[in-house]
Amino acid sequence: MNLEVARHALKHYYGYDTFRSMQEDVIASVFAKQDTLVLMPTGGGKSICYQIPAVVLQGFAVVVSPLIALMQDQVDALKANGIGAGFMNSTQSREELLEIDAQLRAGQIKLLYISPEKLASQGFTNYLKRFPISLFAIDEAHCISTWGHDFRPEYTELKLKNQFPDVPIIALTATADKTTRSDIIQQLHLNNPKIFIDSFDRPNLSLNVLSAQNRLQIIQSFLEQRPDTSGIIYCLSRKETENVAHKLQKLGFNADYYHAKLSAPDRAATQRQFLKDNIQIMCATIAFGMGIDKSNIRWVIHYNLPKNIEAYYQEIGRAGRDGLQSDTLLFYSYRDLITLRKFAEESGQVQLQMAKLERMKQYAESVICRRKTLLNYFSENQVEDCGNCDVCRNPPSFFNGTILAQKALSAVVRTEEKIGMGMLIDILRGSRRKEILANQFDQIKTYGVGADMSVLEWQECISQLLSLGILEIAYNENNALKITPKSKAILFQNEQVRLVSLSRSRERLQTSSERPKSKRQILDNELFKLLFTLRKRLSERYNLPPDQIFQDSVLQGIVKAKPITIRAFKNLQGIGERKFRLYGRTFFEAVRKFITEKAKEGFKIKGSSYLITFELYQKGYDIKQMAKIRKLATNSIESHLAYLYQHDYEIDIYRYIQEHELHSILDFLRQSKSNKMTEIHEYFGGRMSYLKIKLALAHYESQKKDAQKYSF
C-alpha cells in the first residue's frame, strides 16, 4: 500500500497535511503486515497509527478497547470525521448487534471496537473469520501484563495469532517499562514485531508538586485562575472524590465525582456530561479516564500521591492532548505514602510495588528538573532542564538545617523512637494535647524548642530528613520515626545538614502578576471566546462533545490565522472534509463577521479591507460609491471585487462584464498563457477595461484551483 494514499486519507478525514513523529513509519509497518508494538505518550497520536490503515486497507480493523463505556465515544469521534465505525459489547440489544452485523456485511464499517472478553470467546472469533480483517489493534496494551499498572486478566486470554496467523497485530500503549514491553510481546505472541518508542516527553505539560497542606485553598486559587476550563482531580479513595466535589460545589465550581461504586448508567452519564463540557471538574478515582477521548482537558490535579510513575504519567497525559499548554499539579504527603505502602503490602507483588512507590516518592521529592526525573524512569535522557516545571521555574535555595535536624532527632531519641510525625511536630511546637501530657513528653528537653515554626514548615523539614535518610519510618510499628546511622553523626559528631528553603513549596505555584494584554491579545481572546461559544451551541445541536466539533487547537489555529477566504479556512490543520461540510461555513462566517466589525472599529487585521468592501457590495453600492465611502481609488475597489470573486465570495461579475467578453478573455488566457493585464488590454485594443480583465483573471485562477483539488 502506497503511503501517499495514507497522507491523502489523513488530510481528507482529519484535516492534517503531515503525520506526526513516527506515525508514518508505524503505518508503513502495518501496511507490510508486520506485527508492531507502539509506545507513544498520551496525546501523541497513537490512534492514527491504526485508524489510517483501517480506512485505506481492504476489510475492517478490529480494535480491542478495555472500557465498554468509552466505545460509544470512540465510535462517535470516528463518525464525526466521516469514518464508518461500530462496536459490539454486552450492553447492546440483539437488534443493535444485528444492525452492526448488517453494516459489516455491507462493508460500511472500517473499525469495529470490541472488549477483550468478547474477542477471547471462541464463538466470536469464529464469527470474525467470515470477514476480511485488515488488522487487530490492541489499545492500552499494558493491560495484558501482570507487571503493568492496569493489569486486566481478560487481556491474557487473547489468542489472536493462533486464530488469525496472517492478520497483523498492532499493540499500543502510552506507559510500559522494559519488563512490560517484553510481556506484551510474549502474551500476544507477536511475530518478530517492529518496536516503535516515541519520546515520552510532553513539553506542553507543566509539572508541579506541592505539600498537601492547605490543598483545597490552593486548588480554589488554581481554578479561579482557569475559568471555563476542563480538568480532572484524582483522589485515592471513593469517599474523597465525593468530599472534594461537594466542597468545590459549595465554592461555586461546576464539579462532580466518578468512582467504581457508582452504577454503570450513572458512571456513563457522568462521563458523558464531562465530555460535553457540561461538567467542568471531575473528581475521580483511577477508575476514570483510561483512554478517555477528550482533547481539551487543560489541567490534571493529583489530590493524593499516585502509587507509581506509570499511573501518574498516564493520568497527567490526559491533559493537553491537543498539544496546547496545560497544567499538572501533584499534592504530596507522608500520610498518602503510608496508605500506599499498605496497598503495596496487600498487592501480592510486595517487592515490585514497593520499588515502584519508592520511585514515585523520589519524583515528588526531587530538587532537580522534574521532567528529567520522569523521563529517566522511562529510560529517556534529557540533557537540558525543561523550564516548565516548578523546580526549573523556582530553583531550590539551600540553608544550613543542622540545628533544626538536631532538634527533631533529639526529640525522636528522647521519646524512645515510638512516635510518628504528627506527635513529633506537636512536641517540638509545645502542644498541650492530652497524649503529650499523659506520656510526660512535655518534660523532655526538646519540648517546645520549635515553637517559632509552623506545622507546615516542620512537615517540610521532617520530610526532607526522611528523603535524605536521616530519619526513617517503621511502617510495621505504627509508622514510628526511627533514627539512622546518619542521625547519630548529626547528633553526636555535628555533621552538617543542607536543607531546601522551607518557604519553597509555598512559592512554587505563585504566579507573577499578569502583564497587561496587548490589543492583539485582547482581540484574539475575544475571537476565541466567540468560537468557543459557537462550538458549544453546535455541540448541543448535534449532541456531540464540543471537541468532536473542532478541538481547542483548531480554534486556536483559526484565531491565529483569521482566514478571510474559504480556501484558507479549509487549509487550516485539523479541518477534515466532513467537518468542514457540517460546521466549517458556520465558523467561517462567524470569523468573517467578527473581522469586519473589528476592522470598522479601527483594528488592523490582514485582509479586512476586502471584507469591508464586500459588506458595501452586499448593500448594493456601485464601485464609485464604494470608493467614495472608503476613501479609496476605484482601482482598489475593483481589485477587491476580483479578489473576493476568486475566493468564492458571492460577487455577480456579470454586473461588470458580459458573458461573451469573459469567454473571449478566457480563450486568450488559455492560448497565450500570459496573465499580464497590459498585454491582455493591448490584445483587445483597449476594448476590455481593466476591471473586466481583473474579473476574468480571477475566474481563470479560480477554475485552475478547482481543477487541482484532490478528491479522496
N, C-alpha and C positions, 0 to 999 in steps of 0.2 A: 504494500500500500504506500502510495506517494505521500510524503509529509506535507506537500503543498496542499493536498486535499484537507489535511488536518488544520492547516493555517486558515484556509477559507472557512472551515466549519467554526473555528474559534471566532472569526470576525462576524460571521453570519448569526450565530446563536448567542454569543457572549459580548460581541462588540469590541473585542481587543485585537490589535494588529499583530502582536507578537506574544509568544509564550514566555513565561517567567522561568528564571533559573534553569533547572534541569528537566522541566516538563517535556520538552520536545524529545530529549534522549529517552525518557521513560516511555513515551508514546511509541517511539521507534522500536523499543524492546518488545512492547506488546504487539505491534504490527508484525514483528518477526516471530510471533508465537512463543516468546521466551518467558518463562516464569520470572517474576520480578518482585523484589522487596523494596518498598519506598519508605524512607524516613524523611518526613518534611514537617516543619513546625506548623502548628495550627495557624490557619490563615495563609499558608504558603502555597496553596492551590493543589492539594492532593486530589481532590475530586475531579479536576480537569484531566488528570492522568488516566482515568478510566472512562470518563464521560465522553471525551472526544473520540477515542477508539470505538466506543459503543455506538456512537452516532454514525460513523462512516463505514464500519465493518458490516458484513452480512450477518443477519440474525440479530440477537439481542444479548445484552450483558446481564448476568445475574450478580446482584450486589448484596453481600451479606452485611446486615446492619444490626448491631446489638440491641437497640432500643426500639420497640414497636411504636412507641409514642412519637418518635421522630420521623417515621417513614412517610407519613402524610405530608409533613413539611418539606421533606427532601423531594418528593414527587411533585408537589405544588411548585417548588422552585424551578424544577426542570420544565414543567409545562409552561411556566411564565416565560421561559426562554424559547418556547416553541418546540420542545423536545418531547416525544411520546414516552411516557413513563407510567409505571404502576407498581403496586405492592400486593403481596399475599401474606396474610398472617392470621392468627387465631381469633382476631377481633371481628373478622368480616363474616357477613352472612353468606349463605350458599349462592344467593342471587348475585352478590358482589363478586364472588370468586368466579362464577360462570361468565360474568361480563369481562373480567380480566382475561380469562381463558379465550374468549371470542376475539379480544383485541390482539392477543398473542398470535392466534391462528391467522389473523388478518394482516399481521406484520405491522401493527400500529404502535407497538411498544419497542423501544430501543434499550430501556433499562428497567429491569424488574428487581425490586427490593424485597428481600425475604429475611426472616430471622434465622439464626444458626440452627435452632431446634427444628425448624421446618426442613431446611436443607439436609439435615442429618438423617431424616426419616427415609427409609427405603422406598416407600410408595411415591414420595415426591421426586426423588432422584430418577425413578423410572418414568415419571410423568415428564420431566425435563428432557429426557432422551428423545422425545418425539420432535424436539425443536432444534433449530440450528443455534447453538450457544456460541457467541463470539468470544467471551471471556468470563472468568469469575473474578470479582473484586471483593476482597476481604477487608472491610473497613474496620478501623480500631483493632488492628491485628494483634496488638499486645495482649488483648483479652484471652488469647489462646495459650498464653504462657503462665505456668504456675509461679514463675518468677516476676511476672508483671504486676503492676499495682491495681489492675482491674480484672483479675482472673475470672473468666466465665467458663465453667466446666463444659457447657454445651459446645463451645468452640472446638474442644479436643475431639468431638465426635465427627467432625467433618472429614470425610474420606474421598475427597474430590478426585485425586489422581487415580485412584482405583476405578472410579466410575466414569471419569471423563479424561482419559490419558492424553488426548490430543488438544484439549482446551487449555489455553494459557491461564495462569493464576497470577493476579497482581495483589499483593498484600500491602496494606498501607497503615502507617501509624505515625503519630507525632512524638511518641515517647517510648523509646526502647533502648536499654543499655545493651552491651555486647552479649550478655547471657540471654536476655530476652530475644534478641535478634536470632541467635542460634536456635532457640527453642521454637520460634515461629517457623523457621525453615524446616526443622525436623518434624514438627507436629503436622504441618501441611504437606509434607513430602514433596517440597518444591524441588524441581529437577534442575540442578546446576543454575540456580537463579542469578540474575543480574541484580546487584545491590546498589541502590542509589541513596546516598546520605547527604541531604542538603544541610546547609548551615542551620544550627538551632537558634541562631541569633534573631531576635525580633527587635530591631533598633527603635521601632516606633513605640515600644512599651517602656514607660518609666518604671523603675523598680525602687520601692521604698519600704523600709522596715522600721517600725516604731514599738516602743514599750506599750504593753496592753493597758497601762494606767490611763484612765480617762478616755477609753476608746470611744464611747458614744459621743462625747463632746467633740472629739477630733473628727469623727465621721460626719457629725452635723455640719461642722465648718467646711469639710471637704465637699459635701453635697451641695451646700449653699453656693459654692463657687462654680458648680457644674449643673446649673438648672437645665431642665428639659433633656437630660442625657440618660441613657440606659446603663445599668450596671448590676453586678451580682455581688452579694455579701455571703461568703461561705462561712458556715458555722460548724462546730464539731458535733453538736447534738441537735436532735429534732426540737427539743424544748427551747434551745437557744435561738433557733430560726424564728420561732413564734414570738419569743420575748423581744428580740431585736426589731422584728417587723412591727409589732404593736407599739414599741417605743418611738419608732420613726413615724408611724402614722399619727401619733399624738403630737409630734413636732411638725406635722403638716406635710410630710412627704408621701408620695404615691408609692407605697411599698406593700408587698405581700410575701408569703412564705411557701416553701416547697420542701417536702421530705417524703420518705418512702412509706410512712404510715398513713398518708392521705390515700383516699380511694383512687383507683385508676382514672375514673372520669374527672375527679377533682384535680388530679395532677395534670391531666391532658388539658383541661380548661384553663388552669393557671398558666401553664406553659404557653398556651395559645395567646392568652392575653398579654403575656410578656413579649412574645414575638411580634404582636401587632402594636406594640408601644402603648397599650392601654394600662399596663403596669410598668413603671419605670425601674423600680428597685426590687430585685428578687433576693430575699434572704433564704438561703438554701443549704442543705447538706450536700455532700458529694454525689448524692443520687441525681442531682440536677446538672444537666449541661453536657453530658457526653455527646459529642458530635452535633451540638445544638447549632442550627443553621440560622444564625443571626449575626450579620456582619457589623452592625453598628453599636455593639457593646463598647462603651467608651471607658469603662473602668471595672476593675475587679478588686474587691477587698477581702482579705482573709481575716475574719474576726478572731480566729484561732490559728495556731501553728499547724500546717499540714503534716501528714505522717511521713512523707518522703518527698524528695525533689521531683520525681517523675509526676506525682499527683499535682504538686504545686505548679510545675511548668505547664502541664496540660490545662489546669484551671485558669492560670493567668492568660494562657493562649486564647481564651475565649474573648478577650478584649482586643479591639483593633484589628479584626480580621480583614477589614477593608484597607489596611495599610496606613490609616490616619493615626495621628498621635493619640495615645490612650495611656491611662494611669493604672498602676497596681500598688496596693498598699497591704502590707502584712503586719499584723499585731503579734507580738511575741511575749510570752510569759512562761515562767517556770511551772506554773500550775498546769498549763497546757502540756508541757513536757512530761510532767508526772502522769497525766491522764494517758498520753500517747504511749508511754512506756508500759503501762498496764495493758493497753491494747496489744502491743507488740508481744508481751509475755503470754498472752492468750491466743496468739495467732497461729501457733503450730509451726512457725518459722522464726523462732525467737532470735537466733543469731543474725539472720539476714535482716529482719525488720528492725532490730536494734541498730545495726550498722547503718541502715538507710536513714533512720531517725537521727542518728549522730551527724550524718552529712547535712541533714535539714537544719539541725541546730547550728552547725558551723556556718551555714549560709546566713542564717538570721543574725549571727554574732559577728559576721565578717566586718573588718575595718579596711578592707581593700575593695576595689570596684566589684559590685555585686554581679555584674554581667560576666566578669572574668570567672568568678566562683561558680556561677551557674553553668556556663559553657564548659568549664573544666570538667564538671561532672559527666558531661556527655562526650568527653574526650576531644573537645574542640578548644584549641588555644587561641586566646585573643591577646595581642601584644599591647594595644593601646587601651587606656581607660575609656569607658563608653561615654562619659559626660552626661548620661541620662539616668543616673541612679542617685540615691541620697548620699552615698559615700563620695561620689565624684563631685556632686554639687556642693557638698559641705564636708571637705576632707577633715578627718579627725585631728584634734589637737590633744596632746598628752600632758599630764601633770604628775607630780610625784605623789602617789597614793599610798606610800608606805605606812604613814600613821593611821590612815583610815583602815587599811588592811589589818594592822596590828590590833586596833580596837575590836574589829569584828572577830578576828581569830582568838583573841583573848577571851571574849565572851563565850565563844564556842567551847573552848577548853574548860572554862570555869563552870559551864553547865554540863560538863561531862559528855559533850558531843551527843546530846539527846534531844536537841531542839531543831525545829525547822526554820525556814527563812522568816516567816511572819513573826514568830516568837523572838528570834534574834533581833529583828528590827525594833520590835516593841521594847526589848531590854535596852538596846542602845539609845533609844529615844526617851527612855524613862517613863514608860507607860505604867499606869496603876491598875491595869486589868487584874482580875482576881486570880488568874492562873499564875501570874508573876509573883504576886504577894504570897499565894499559898505555897509556892515552891521556894520562897525566900530568894528569888532571883534579884530582888531589889537590894539585897545585901552584898552582891558581888561587886568587885572593884570597878568593873566596866559599866555598871548600871548608869544610864543617863549620859554617858560620855559623848553620844552622838545626837544630842537633842537639838543641835543647831542645824541639822539636816532633815529634809523632808523624807517621808516614806518612799517617794519615787526615787530620790537620789540614793537612798540606801539600797533600794531594789536594784538599781543600775550598778552600784558598786559591787554588791554581792554577786550579781550575775556575771560581772567581769571576772571576779575572783574564781568563780566556778569555771568559766571559759578558759582561764589561764592555768587551771589545775591546782590552784592554791587551796580551794575547797572542793569537796565532792559530796554528792547526795547518796545516802544509803537508802535506796528505794525499798529495800526489804525491812527497814527499821522505821517505818512511818515517815520516810523522807527526811530523816535527821541529817544535819550537816556534820561532816567529818573533816578533820584536818588531814593534810598530806605531808610527805617529806618536804615539799616546797614551803608549806606553812611554817615548819619548825625553823627553817633558815631565816624566814622573815621575822619570826617572833624572837629567836634567840641569837641570831647572828647579824641582825639588822640588814638583811639583804633588801635591796630597794625594789619597789613595785611601781611600774608605769601604768597608769590607767587613762582611758579615754575620757575627755571632758564630760562631766556628768550632765551638763546642760545640752549636750549634743542631740539627744533624742527629741528634745522639745523643739530644736531648731530645724530639724530635717524637713519638716513639712511646711514650715513657714514660707509664705510666698511674698516676694518683694512687691511693693505697691505697684500696681499696673501703670505702665506708661500710657499717656493719653493716646487714643487711637487716631490714626490719620484719617483724612476724608475718604481715602480709598478703602481703608479697613471698615469704616462705618458703612460705606456703600456695599461692600462685599457681605458684611454681616446681615444687612437688611435684605439683600437678594437671597442669601442662603435661607433666612427665616421664611421668606416668601415661598421658596421652592419646598422647604421642609413642610410648611402648612399645606401646600398644594398636594404633596405626596401623601400626607396623612388623609386628606379628603378622598383622593383616588383609591387609597388602600381600603378605605371603608366602603367605597362604592363597589370595588371588585372583590371585597372580602379576602384580602391578601395582607401579609405582613408588609409594612412600608418598605423595608429594604429589598423586597421582591419586586417592587415597582422600579426603583433605582436605589443603589447603595449610596451611603453618605459620600463616598469617594467620587461617585458620578456627579452628585450635586455640587461637590467642591470643584470638580472639573468644569462644570457649566458656569459656576460663579467666576472662576479664573479666566475662562475663555470669553465669556459673554458673547456667544455666537449670534450674529445677526442674519446668518443665512442657514437654510435647511441643510445644505451640504456640510457646512462647518459643524452644525449640531450633530448630524449623523456620524461624523468622523471622530467625535469625542470617544474616549475609551470607556467601554462598559455599556454601550448602547447598541444592542443587537437589533436585527431586523424586526422581530416580532414586538419587542418592547417599543421600538420607535413607532411601529404601526398603531399600537394600542395607546401609548401615552406621550410619544415624542412631540407631536404637534402641540399638545396642550401645554407642555413645559416650554416649548419654543415660543409660543405666543405670549406666555407669561413673561419670559425674558425680554422679548421684543417690546412689549408694552412698558415694562419696567425701565428699560434703557431709554426709550423715547421720553418718558416722563422725567427721568433724572437729567437727561440732556437739556430739556427745556428749563430745568431748574439751575442749569449752569455747570453741571458735572461734565467733564471732558471724557467721553468714552469712545473708543475706537469704533468707527462705523456708524455712530449715532446720527451723523448728519444725513445719511441716506434715509434713516427711519423717519426723521422729521419731514423730509421731502415726501416720503410715502404717505404720511398722515395727511399732508396738504393735498396730495394727489387724490386720496380717498374722499376728501371733502369736495372734490370737483374743480379745484383751481386749475387754470391753464398754466403753461410754462412761464409766461411773463409775470403773471400774478404771483406764482411761487417764488420767482426770482426777486420780486419786489419785497414780498413779505420776509424772505430770508436774507435780503440784502446781499444776494449773490449774483454772479453773472448768469445769463440764460444758458451759456455753455456748460456751467457747472450743474445746473438743474438737469440739462439733457443727459449729461454723463451719469447723474444719479439714477435717472429713469432707466437708462440702458443697463446699469449695474443691477438694479432691482429686478428687471425683467430676466436678466441672465441667471439670477439666483432665485428664480421660482416665485417671485412676488407677482401678484395678480395685476399686471400692467397691460392694459389693452393697447398694444403697439399699433393697431390699425387705426387709432385716432391720429397717428402721426405719419404712417406710411401705408401706401396701398399694397394689396397682396401681390400684384404683378411686379411692383417695384422691389418688394422684398425678395421675390424669386429671382429677379434679374441680378441683384447684388449677390445672392447666394450662389448662383451659377458662376459668376465671376470668381468668387472666393474658392470654389471647388476646383476651377480650372487653373487659376493663376497661383494659388497657394499664398498669395500676398494678402496681408491684413493691414497694410498701411493705408490710413484714411486718405492721405493726399493722393496716392496712386489710384485709389478707387474713385475719388472725386474727379480726377483728371480723366479717367477712363470713360466716365459717363458725361464728360463735357460740362461738368458743373450742374447737370440736371438733378442730381441727387444731393440733397442738403446733408450737412454733417450729422444732423440728428438722425436722418434716415440711415445713414451709413453706420452710426453707432448702434442703432437698434438691430440692424441686420447682422453686424458683427456679434452682438450679444446673443442673437438667435443661433448663429452659426456655432459659437463656442458652447452654448448650452446643448445643442444637438450632439456635438462631439463628446461631451462628458457623459451624456446619456448612453451613447453607443459603447463607451468604455466600461460601463458598470458591469460588475460580475454578478451573475445570478446563481446562487448556490443550488 
